[in-house]
Amino acid sequence: MPLMTESIVEDATLEWLEDLGYTLLHGPDIAPGEPDAERNDYGEVFLTTRLRQAFSTLNPNLPAEALDDAFRKLTRIDGSSMVERNRTFHRMLVNGVPVEYRRSDGSIAGAQAKVIDFENPKNNDWLAINQFTVVEDKHNRRPDVVIFINGLPLAVMELKNAAEEKATIWTAFNQLQTYKKQIPSLFTANAFLIISDGLQARIGSLTADRERFMPWRTVEGQELAKTSLPELQVMVQGVFQQQRFLDLLRYFVVFEDVQGTGLVKKLAGYHQFHAVNAALKETLRAADQNTGDRRVGVVWHTQGSGKSLTMALRGITLLYLPEKILW
């Protein structure tokens, strides 16, 4: 049996992502100055050509000047802190970028420029880049894997080798904290952070401490994954399947002002994600005008399972239901 190395963990992660429909690119191959460069310099964290293409594809009725305005607003976000900028970005990602443009008759029109097609995953550009170098304020850092949708760096994975005594999952956690301090521009768009040592794997938000980096214990949500499966494989297949990723991004991220702490970003756990989806499915069934019985059922919680957050997330998903069933 070959000795486990960090590169083996990284290669396995990339294979799982490729199986899920992601295009794989190697950071050094697309670095500034290379023939296939995706950026002009190492300080750029958005893949601008892909982002502009996505704006054009997803907003065919908006004029070029409106799309240019949307691009500027999304890529030049101001804010007093990283999490404030992240909240502003998340709102535009989910709701669209507000733009105004002049109609042919001279009047001013307003619109929301779509950044992602949440209903049709195949209409988006899915990309995983390993060894993606970022240089900011003379700090040169290279996260292991960065996930891009439509040119936006929405997830960062830091992977360590469990065979090395000092390289634990919390070494990966600490590495992410360093990245946030030294290359903060990479995290304006961030939705999810993943840490793993090849055996254990955890997911957290931009503001999550150690206790809030949690495992993801199921792929499809019908049953817990077998313990024989690596936690990282379950994480990748459970979170990064394209429709689940979009649903997590759209419905299962919230920001809360916590007294004494400030703005906190919260991400649903696997049990909350699947409980809300099950409740939503039953709501749709029960509300069917022809076959519905108006009986949705009960979601059972254990103490400390995050009941308040689950209910808040269910409320968010209900906002997107057809108006006729909101009885």
N, C-alpha and C positions, 0 to 999 in steps of 0.2 A: 504494500500500500504506500503511495507516494506521501512524502511529508507535506502536511498542510502549510501553505504559505498565504500571505495576503493576496497575492496575485490569483491564486486558485479561488479564493472567496470572491474576488472581483469578477473573475471570468465566469463563475457560476451565476452570479447576479446578472451579468450582461446576457447570458444565455436565456435565463428566465424572462428577462425583459424582451428579448428578441422574439421569444415564443408568444408573447402577448401583443406583438405587432409594432414594437418600437424599432426604429432605425438606429443602428449602432455606429458611433463615430469615435475615433481615438483622438483625444485632445491635441497631441503634438502634430497630427496629420492636418489639422484644420487651424493651426495657430497662425497668428498674424505673420505675413511674409511668405507663407506656404502657398503653392498653386491653388489649393482648395480652401483657402482661408475663409472662415466664417465671420471674422472680426477684423477691424482695422488696427486695433491695439489691444493689449492685455487688460486694459482698464475697462473695456466694454464687456458687460455681462449679459446684455440682450443680443440675440442674433437678429440684427435689424432687417436683413433681407427677408428672412422667414416671417418676421412680425409684420412687415409692410405687405407681404403677399397675403397673409391671413386677413388683415384689415380689408384688403381689396376683394378677396374672395367672399368673405362673410358679409360685406356691406356693398353689394353691387349697385345700390340705388343712391349711394352717397357720393358727392363729387370729390375730386382729388384734394381740394383744399380742406374739406372736412376731415378726410382721412389723415392728412398731414397734421392737422390740429389734434386729432385723437392720438396719433403717434407721439407728438410732443408731450401731451398731458400724461400719457402713461409712462413715458421713459424719463420724465423730469419732475418727479414728485418731491415736494418740499414737506418738511415736518420736523418737529423739535426732537423726535427720537426715532429709532429704527422701527419700533412697533407702531408708532403713529403713521409713519410712511407706509408700513405694511398694511394697516387698516384701510388707508386711502386707496392703495393699490387694489386690495381685495374687493372693495366696493365697486370699483370700475371693472374689474375682471368679471364679477358676477352680474352686475347690472348694466354694463356697457359704459363707454366713455361719453360723457355729455359733450356734444358739439353743436355749433351753429353754423349755418351757411346761407348764402344769398341765392334765392330762387331766380329763375329767368325773368320774372316780372319785377325783380328788385326787392321783394319782401324777404324777411329773415325767417328761416325755418330752424327748428331745433330737432335733434335726434340723439339716440344712444347708439354709438358705434360698437358693434359686437366684437369682442376679443376672442371668444371661444364659442364653438357650437356645442352646447351642452346636450342637445338631443341626439345629435348624430356624430359619434366619436370619429368616424372615418373622414369627416370634413375637416379634421384638425391634423396638424403636423406633429407626430410623436417621435421624440428623439432622446436617446440616452448617450451621454458623452462621458467617457472615463478620462481621468487625469486632465481636467479642465483648469488650466492655469489662469489665475486672476492676480493682477498686480495693482495695489492701491496704497498710496502713501509710503512707497518703498517697501511694502510688504509683499512678498511673492509666495502665494499659497496655491495648492493644487488639490482640491477635494477629489475623492476617489471617483464618485459618479454623480453627475448632475442630470436631472430629468428636465427636458424642455418640452413645452407644448406651445406651438406657434411661435417659437423663438424666445419664450419666456422661461427663466430658470425657476421652476415651481417646486422642485424637491432636491435636496442634497443628501447624499449617502456617504457616511464615513465608515469604512470597513477595516477591521483589525484581524490579526491572526491569533486564534485561540491557543495555538501551539507555543506562542511566546509568552512566558510567564508574566511579563510586565505589560503586555498589550491586551488589556481587558476591554470589555464593552464600554467601561467608563473612561478608558483612555480615548476611545472614539468620541464620547460625550465631551470630554475636556477639549478635544481638538476642535469640535464645532464651536465651543465657546471662544476659542482663539480666533477662529475664522470670523465670527460675528464682530469681534473687536477690531480685527485688522483688515478685513475686506467686507465692510458692512454693505457695500453696494450690491453684493450678490444676494442679500437677504431682503431687499425691498419687496421682491416678488415672491418670496418663499411661502409655500403653503405647508410643506411637511419636511421634517428632519428625521432621518433614519440612522440608527447606529447599530453595528453588529460586530461580533468577534468571530463570525462564521458558525457559531453554535447558538448563542442568544441573539435576539434582535428586538429592538424597541423603536417606537415611533413617538414623536413629540412635536409640539408647536414651537414657534420662535421664542416664546417666553417660558417654556416648560423647564422646570428644574428636574433633578434626577427622579424624584418621586412621580413626576408626571410623564416620564417616558415609559410607555406601556407596551406590552407585547400585543400582537394581533394573532388570535388563536384559531382563526377559521378562514377558509378560502371562500366558499360559496355562502356560508352562513347557516346552512342546515344542520351542521354538526361540527364539533371541535375537530381540528386536524389531528391526525395520528401523531403520537409522540415520537415516532420514528422519523418523521419529516423534520428537516432543519427549520428552526424558527424563522430564519431569513427567507427560506423558500416560501413558507406560509405568508410571511409579510409581503413579499413581492407579488405573489400570485393573488393574495387577498386584497391588497390595497391598490396595486398598480394595474390591475385589469382595467381597461380603458373606461368603461362606463362607470365602474365603481369609483375610479379616481375622480371622474367628473362630478359624480353625485356627492362624494366627500367634500370636494372643493366648493360646490354650490350650496349645499344644504347643511353641512355638518361642521362648519367653522364659525365660531362666534367670538366677539370681542366684548370684554366686560371691564368697566372701571371698578376696581376693588379698593375699598378704603384701606389706606396704609400701604398699598402696594402699587397702585396706579393701573394703567391699562394692561390687561392680560388677554392673551389669545388662547382660546380653548378649542380643542379638537375632540370630536367624539371618539370614544373607544369602540372596539369591534362590537361589543354587546349593545351599545347604544345605537350604533349605525344599523345593525340588523333588526333590533327591536322596533325602531322607528319605521323602517321599511316594511316590516311585517304589519305594523299597525296601520300604515298607509294603505297597504294592499287590502287589508280587511275593511278599511273605511270605504274604499272604492267599491268593493264587493257589496257591502251592506247598503250602500247608497244607490246601487243600480235601480233605476226606475221600474225595471221589469222583473228582476229576480231578487233584489235586495230585501233583507229582512230588518234593516235598521239596527242590527245588533252587531257591534264591532268587537266586543270582547275586552279583556283586561291584560295589561302588561304587568307582570309580577316582578318586583324589584327586591333585592336584598339590601340590607343596611350598608350605606357607603358606596352604592353602585352608581351614584350620579343621577338620581331621579330628577332633580331640578333641571339639569342640563338636557336630559332625555326629553322632558316635556317641552322645553324651549325649542329644541331641534324639531320636534314634531310640529310645533306651531309654525316654524319656518317652512316646512314642507307643505303644510296645509295652505299656505299662501299661494302656492302654485297649482292647487287643484282647481278644476272647473267650478265656476261660480255656482252652478246649479246644485252642487252637492253640499254646499256650506250651509247646512240646515241647523 
